[in-house]
Amino acid sequence: MELFSCFDKYQTYLVGGAIRNWLLKKEIYDIDIIVVAEKNDFINIIKKISKKFNIFPLDRERGIYRINISKELTIDISMISDLGSDLMARDFTINSLAVDIKKAKVKVVRDSFKIKINKKDIIDKLSGIKDINHSIIRVNSEKSFIDDPLRLLRAYRFFATLDFDIDKQTLNFIGKNKTLIHSSSPERIREELLKIFETDNTEKTFKKMAENEFLFELFPVLKMQMSCAEVYYGKGGVLKHTFNVLKRLDLLYQNPKKYLNISKKLLVQMKNEKALIKLAGLLHDVAKPHKAKFIKDRLRFFGHEEYGGILSERILRDFKFSNNEIRYVKVIISDHLRVGNIAHNNIITPRAILRIFYDLKEYTLGLLILSWADHSSYMSEKKLNLLSKKIKEKPFEIKHKLPKNGPKKTVRFLQVVNMILKNYSRFNRQSDIKPIIDGNEIMQVLNIKPSPLVGKIIKKLINLQLEKKLINKKDATNYIKSLHIEDL
């Protein structure tokens, strides 16, 4: 690689995750290079590099610079005084490996780095290769967590992305120091969480976090779920159900076509929205403990979906999620019961479905996937696989009434989700409408001032437009003149 010639006079090493991924035969997107040099010499190296590459400082004070090779590929270059001390100061043994850059060949092939090294040239002072071979995540020292508390969460991220186990002493250190996570920047925590949600080990990872209560340092409100509704969900309460929903999302994302009537276009969208859908899965019942109430000897959670949307917004703002990410999660949590509500009806009117599409717009797919996971969580994986074809059939006729729970109810709900997915493009197209007359025109016709009443009238107009009962402005004007405003 042309870049390496800039380091000819200095001890320079390829370190960290790139070597780990090379050993695991995984794709490599990030390369870390460390240079043993004095500050002035390192500055000269950076100047030399800047003549050939677009390099910029990540942390000028600590001497860390980055080159963006492409949108996906990065090279980080940093200055150190001693290799042994640098490796010891890293997070985990599996990331504390180094190779003299003169003994490594690196090139870009399509969308990743390809590295060629000899295994015997790997410098491994902390038995990282042994831990890789045994699929173990082991912290270099307890001080590693104290120096950078984000590593507490990174341990679980590697647990998820590598499908490794965390060794017992490392878990003890995490439990002992878990409160330190609050000193990490929320932006960095957000980034680690999203990486976990992109894996298919989400449920396993968050259950692992709960074992030593590290999960409740990140999401204190989830602790309330453990003792809520145990009479309904069994030991572990609502939190048990939350984990089961994540488990279903993990299963679904491994083979969506097995369980869903979904187009190629929607599959791409589903994949792009994976992390946010799973985040919504984690938080979808966050308000159940707040709304749990016995009514006529039956435990109910009225309003938990709307309040859950409010709570999720507060949580995600604290973690500095973007406004678009927050809105996505809030909307599908606030509406996550809507598909189930219409599935109870034997005849599902087009208006009921189009109303969902009109209200949720670009968030409709996320709602459908979350609904699928929520309802399928009440069925064992074995039974779900046995019924994987049946749940994609046309919704069966409800002759009397759906049972309050059980596989029959679950099948019906999943069939409704699939019926909507199968006709997604048509519903989406038909729901793309605007009110024939706007709020200002309504106020003029009825001679009223701005108020919530205007919004209620617009909602009625939209419903009639969706049913094609209003075609033009004349129809709409006559309709609103016929309304008894005092009854709205």
C-alpha positions in Angstrom: 0.0 0.0 0.0 1.4 3.4 -1.0 0.7 4.9 2.4 3.1 2.5 4.1 6.1 4.1 2.5 5.5 7.2 4.7 6.6 5.1 7.7 9.9 3.7 6.4 12.1 5.3 9.1 9.9 4.4 12.1 8.6 1.4 14.0 5.1 1.1 12.7 2.5 -1.5 13.5 -0.8 -2.7 12.2 -2.9 -3.3 15.4 -6.3 -4.3 16.8 -9.5 -5.4 15.1 -8.1 -5.8 11.6 -5.8 -8.6 12.8 -8.6 -10.1 14.8 -10.9 -10.1 11.7 -8.1 -11.5 9.6 -7.8 -14.5 12.0 -11.6 -14.9 12.0 -11.8 -14.6 8.1 -14.2 -11.7 8.5 -14.4 -8.6 6.3 -12.1 -5.7 7.3 -13.4 -2.1 7.0 -11.2 -0.3 9.5 -7.4 -0.4 9.9 -5.5 1.0 12.9 -1.9 1.9 12.5 0.4 3.0 15.4 3.7 4.7 15.0 6.5 4.8 17.7 7.7 8.4 17.3 8.3 11.7 19.1 5.7 14.3 18.6 7.7 16.5 16.1 8.6 13.4 14.0 4.9 12.3 14.0 3.8 15.7 12.8 6.3 15.5 10.0 4.8 12.0 9.1 1.3 13.4 9.0 2.4 16.3 6.8 4.1 13.8 4.4 0.9 11.7 4.3 -1.3 14.8 3.7 0.5 15.4 0.4 -0.9 12.1 -1.0 -4.1 11.5 1.1 -6.9 13.5 2.7 -6.0 13.1 6.3 -7.7 14.9 9.2 -7.4 14.9 13.1 -9.7 12.9 15.2 -7.9 13.9 18.4 -5.0 16.3 17.7 -4.0 16.4 21.4 -3.6 12.6 21.6 -2.1 12.4 18.1 -4.9 10.4 16.3 -5.6 11.0 12.6 -8.0 9.4 10.1 -8.0 8.8 6.4 -11.3 8.0 4.7 -10.5 5.7 1.9 -14.2 5.5 1.0 -17.5 5.9 2.7 -17.1 2.5 4.3 -13.3 2.2 4.7 -11.1 4.1 7.2 -7.5 4.1 8.3 -6.7 5.6 11.8 -3.1 6.6 12.5 -1.8 7.3 16.0 1.4 8.1 17.9 2.7 5.9 20.7 5.9 5.8 22.8 6.0 2.0 23.4 4.3 -0.9 21.8 4.0 -3.1 24.9 2.3 -0.3 26.9 0.0 0.5 24.0 -1.2 -3.1 23.7 -1.8 -3.4 27.4 -3.8 -0.1 27.4 -6.2 -1.5 24.8 -9.6 -2.9 25.7 -9.7 -6.7 25.2 -7.1 -9.4 24.5 -8.6 -10.2 21.1 -7.9 -6.6 20.0 -4.4 -6.4 21.5 -2.5 -7.9 18.6 0.1 -6.2 16.4 2.1 -6.9 13.2 5.1 -4.9 12.0 3.8 -3.0 9.0 6.8 -4.1 7.0 5.6 -7.7 7.3 2.0 -6.9 6.2 0.5 -6.3 2.8 -2.8 -4.3 2.6 -4.9 -3.5 -0.4 -8.5 -2.5 -1.1 -10.6 -5.1 -2.9 -14.1 -3.9 -3.8 -15.6 -2.7 -0.5 -13.1 -4.0 2.1 -9.5 -4.2 3.0 -7.6 -7.4 2.2 -4.6 -8.2 4.4 -1.8 -10.6 3.9 0.3 -11.5 6.9 2.0 -14.5 8.4 0.5 -15.7 11.6 3.9 -16.3 13.2 4.6 -12.5 12.8 1.7 -11.5 15.0 2.8 -9.9 18.3 0.5 -11.4 20.9 1.6 -10.4 24.5 -1.8 -11.1 26.1 -2.8 -14.4 24.5 -5.3 -12.8 22.3 -5.0 -15.5 19.6 -5.8 -18.2 22.2 -9.0 -16.2 23.3 -10.0 -15.9 19.6 -9.6 -19.6 19.1 -11.8 -20.2 22.2 -14.3 -17.4 21.3 -13.7 -15.5 24.5 -13.9 -11.8 25.2 -11.4 -11.0 28.0 -10.6 -7.5 29.3 -6.9 -6.7 29.5 -7.4 -5.4 33.1 -10.1 -3.9 35.3 -8.3 -0.5 34.7 -9.3 -0.8 31.1 -12.9 -0.2 32.0 -12.0 2.6 34.4 -9.9 4.3 31.7 -12.7 4.2 29.2 -16.1 3.1 30.6 -17.6 2.8 27.1 -15.6 -0.5 27.0 -18.3 -1.9 29.4 -20.8 -1.7 26.6 -18.2 -2.6 23.9 -17.8 -6.0 25.6 -21.5 -6.7 24.8 -21.1 -5.3 21.4 -18.4 -7.9 20.6 -20.5 -10.5 22.3 -23.2 -9.7 19.7 -21.1 -9.1 16.6 -18.6 -11.9 17.1 -20.9 -14.4 18.8 -18.2 -14.9 21.5 -18.7 -15.5 25.3 -17.5 -13.0 27.9 -15.2 -14.6 30.4 -16.4 -14.7 34.1 -13.8 -12.3 35.5 -14.6 -9.7 32.8 -18.3 -10.0 33.7 -17.5 -9.5 37.4 -15.5 -6.3 36.5 -18.5 -5.1 34.4 -20.9 -5.7 37.3 -18.5 -3.9 39.7 -18.0 -0.9 37.5 -21.3 -0.7 35.7 -22.2 2.7 37.0 -19.2 4.2 35.2 -21.1 3.9 31.9 -22.8 7.2 32.8 -19.5 9.0 32.3 -19.4 8.0 28.6 -20.7 10.4 26.0 -24.3 9.5 25.0 -23.3 9.8 21.3 -20.7 7.0 21.8 -23.3 4.8 23.7 -25.8 5.4 20.8 -23.2 4.2 18.3 -22.5 1.0 20.2 -26.2 0.2 20.7 -26.9 0.6 17.0 -24.2 -1.9 16.2 -25.7 -4.4 18.6 -29.2 -3.9 17.0 -27.7 -4.6 13.5 -26.7 -8.1 14.6 -28.9 -11.2 14.9 -27.9 -11.7 18.5 -29.9 -8.9 20.0 -32.1 -10.9 22.4 -29.1 -12.9 23.7 -27.1 -9.8 24.2 -29.7 -7.8 26.1 -30.5 -10.8 28.3 -26.8 -11.1 29.0 -26.7 -7.4 30.0 -29.6 -8.0 32.4 -27.8 -10.8 34.3 -25.6 -8.3 36.1 -28.1 -5.5 35.7 -25.8 -3.5 33.4 -28.9 -3.2 31.1 -30.7 -1.2 33.8 -27.8 1.3 33.9 -28.6 2.1 30.3 -32.3 1.7 30.5 -33.4 2.1 34.2 -37.1 2.0 33.2 -36.8 -1.6 31.9 -36.1 -2.8 35.5 -39.8 -2.1 36.3 -40.8 -4.7 33.7 -39.3 -7.6 35.6 -42.0 -7.7 38.3 -44.8 -6.4 36.1 -47.5 -8.8 34.9 -45.8 -12.0 36.0 -49.4 -13.4 36.4 -49.7 -13.0 32.6 -46.1 -13.5 31.3 -44.6 -15.7 34.0 -41.4 -15.1 35.9 -39.6 -12.1 34.4 -42.9 -10.3 33.6 -43.0 -7.8 30.8 -39.2 -8.0 30.4 -39.5 -11.6 29.5 -42.0 -10.7 26.7 -39.7 -7.8 25.6 -36.8 -10.3 25.2 -39.1 -12.7 23.3 -40.0 -9.9 20.8 -36.3 -9.3 20.2 -35.8 -13.0 19.8 -38.5 -13.1 17.1 -36.9 -10.1 15.3 -33.6 -11.9 15.3 -35.3 -15.0 13.8 -37.2 -13.0 11.3 -34.2 -11.1 10.0 -32.3 -14.3 9.4 -34.9 -15.5 6.9 -37.7 -12.9 6.2 -39.2 -14.7 3.2 -39.9 -17.7 5.3 -42.4 -15.8 7.4 -43.5 -12.8 5.3 -45.2 -12.1 2.0 -42.7 -9.3 1.2 -41.4 -7.8 -2.0 -37.7 -7.4 -2.8 -38.1 -3.6 -2.5 -39.5 -3.9 1.0 -36.8 -6.4 2.0 -34.2 -3.7 1.2 -36.1 -1.2 3.3 -36.6 -3.7 6.1 -32.9 -4.3 6.2 -32.1 -0.6 6.2 -34.5 0.0 9.1 -33.3 -3.1 11.1 -31.6 -1.3 14.0 -34.4 1.1 14.6 -37.1 -1.6 14.4 -35.2 -3.7 17.0 -34.7 -0.6 19.2 -38.5 -0.1 19.0 -38.8 -3.8 19.9 -36.8 -3.2 23.1 -38.9 -0.2 24.1 -42.3 -1.1 22.7 -43.8 -2.0 26.1 -41.7 0.4 28.2 -44.9 2.0 29.6 -46.7 -1.2 30.6 -45.6 -1.0 34.3 -46.9 2.6 34.4 -50.3 1.7 32.9 -50.9 -1.8 34.5 -54.2 -1.9 36.2 -56.7 -4.6 37.1 -60.1 -4.0 35.6 -62.9 -6.5 36.4 -60.2 -9.0 37.6 -58.3 -8.7 34.4 -54.9 -7.0 34.1 -55.0 -4.3 31.4 -52.5 -1.8 30.1 -54.7 0.9 28.5 -52.8 3.7 27.0 -49.4 2.0 27.3 -48.7 2.4 23.6 -49.1 6.2 23.5 -47.3 6.7 26.8 -44.6 4.3 25.6 -44.0 6.6 22.6 -43.5 9.5 25.0 -41.1 7.6 27.2 -39.1 6.3 24.3 -38.7 9.8 23.0 -37.2 10.9 26.4 -34.9 8.0 26.5 -33.6 8.4 23.0 -33.1 12.2 23.4 -30.9 11.4 26.4 -28.8 9.2 24.1 -28.6 11.9 21.4 -30.4 9.9 18.7 -31.3 12.1 15.7 -34.8 13.7 15.4 -35.6 11.3 12.5 -34.5 8.2 14.5 -36.6 9.3 17.5 -39.6 10.0 15.4 -39.4 6.6 13.7 -39.2 4.7 17.0 -41.8 6.9 18.8 -44.4 6.6 15.9 -44.3 2.8 15.6 -44.3 2.3 19.4 -47.3 4.7 19.8 -49.2 2.8 17.1 -48.0 -0.8 17.7 -51.5 -2.1 18.6 -53.2 -0.9 15.5 -52.7 -4.0 13.4 -53.9 -6.2 16.2 -56.9 -4.0 16.7 -58.2 -4.5 13.1 -57.2 -8.2 13.1 -59.9 -8.9 15.7 -62.5 -8.1 13.0 -63.7 -10.8 10.6 -64.1 -8.2 7.9 -61.2 -5.8 7.6 -62.3 -2.8 5.6 -59.9 -1.2 3.1 -60.5 2.1 5.0 -59.1 0.6 8.2 -55.9 -0.4 6.4 -55.6 2.8 4.4 -56.0 4.8 7.5 -52.9 3.1 9.0 -50.9 3.9 5.8 -52.2 7.5 5.7 -51.3 8.1 9.4 -47.9 6.3 9.5 -46.7 6.9 5.9 -43.0 6.0 5.7 -43.1 4.3 9.1 -45.8 1.7 8.1 -43.3 -1.0 7.3 -41.6 -0.7 10.6 -45.0 -0.9 12.3 -45.9 -4.1 10.5 -42.5 -5.8 11.3 -42.8 -4.8 15.0 -46.4 -6.1 15.0 -45.3 -9.4 13.5 -42.6 -9.8 16.2 -44.9 -8.8 19.0 -47.7 -11.3 18.1 -45.4 -14.1 17.0 -43.6 -13.9 20.4 -46.6 -15.7 22.0 -45.9 -18.8 19.9 -43.0 -21.1 20.3 -40.3 -21.1 17.6 -41.1 -24.7 16.8 -44.8 -24.0 16.3 -44.0 -20.9 14.3 -41.9 -22.9 11.9 -44.5 -25.6 11.6 -47.1 -22.9 10.7 -44.8 -20.7 8.6 -46.8 -21.4 5.4 -50.2 -21.0 7.2 -49.4 -17.6 8.6 -48.8 -16.4 5.0 -52.3 -17.5 3.8 -55.4 -15.3 3.5 -56.8 -14.5 7.0 -59.2 -17.2 8.1 -62.8 -16.4 8.7 -63.8 -15.6 12.3 -67.1 -17.4 12.8 -67.7 -16.4 16.4 -64.9 -14.7 18.3 -61.2 -15.0 18.5 -59.9 -16.5 21.8 -58.2 -14.2 24.2 -54.9 -16.0 23.6 -53.4 -19.1 22.0 -52.1 -20.1 18.6 -55.4 -19.5 16.7 -55.3 -15.8 17.7 -51.6 -15.6 16.8 -52.1 -17.2 13.4 -54.9 -14.8 12.5 -52.9 -11.7 13.6 -49.9 -12.8 11.5 -52.1 -13.6 8.5 -53.4 -10.0 8.7 -49.8 -8.6 8.8 -49.0 -10.7 5.7 -52.1 -9.7 3.9 -51.2 -6.1 4.3 -47.6 -6.7 3.3 -48.7 -8.6 0.2 -50.7 -5.6 -1.0 -48.4 -3.0 0.4 -47.7 -1.1 -2.7 -51.4 -0.8 -3.6 -52.3 0.4 -0.1 -49.4 2.8 0.0 -50.4 4.3 -3.4 -54.1 4.6 -2.5 -53.4 6.3 0.8 -51.2 9.0 -0.7 -53.9 11.7 -0.7 -54.4 15.2 0.7 -57.6 16.7 2.1 -59.8 18.0 -0.7 -60.2 21.2 1.3 -57.7 22.4 3.9 -58.2 23.9 7.4 -58.5 27.5 6.2 -61.3 26.6 3.8 -63.1 24.6 6.6 -62.9 27.6 8.9 -64.3 29.9 6.2 -67.2 27.6 5.3 -68.2 27.0 9.0 -67.2 30.5 10.2 -65.1 29.1 13.0 -61.8 29.9 14.6 -58.7 27.7 14.7 -59.3 24.8 17.2 -58.9 21.0 17.5 -62.4 20.8 15.8 -60.7 21.6 12.5 -58.4 18.6 12.8 -61.4 16.3 13.7 -63.2 17.5 10.5 -60.1 16.9 8.4 -59.9 13.4 9.8 -63.5 12.7 8.8 -62.9 14.1 5.3 -59.8 11.8 4.9 -61.8 8.8 6.0 -64.5 9.5 3.4 -61.9 10.2 0.7 -60.2 6.9 1.5 -63.6 5.2 0.9 -64.0 7.3 -2.3 -67.2 8.8 -0.9 -65.9 12.3 -1.5 -64.6 13.1 -5.0 -64.4 16.9 -5.2 -64.6 20.2 -3.3 -68.3 20.5 -3.8 -68.9 17.1 -2.1 -66.5 18.0 0.7 -68.2 21.4 1.3 -71.7 20.0 1.3 -70.5 17.3 3.8 -69.0 19.7 6.3 -72.1 22.0 6.1 -74.1 19.0 7.1 -72.1 18.3 10.2 -73.6 19.0 13.6 -70.5 20.8 15.1 -71.8 20.7 18.6 -71.7 16.8 18.5 -68.0 16.7 17.3 
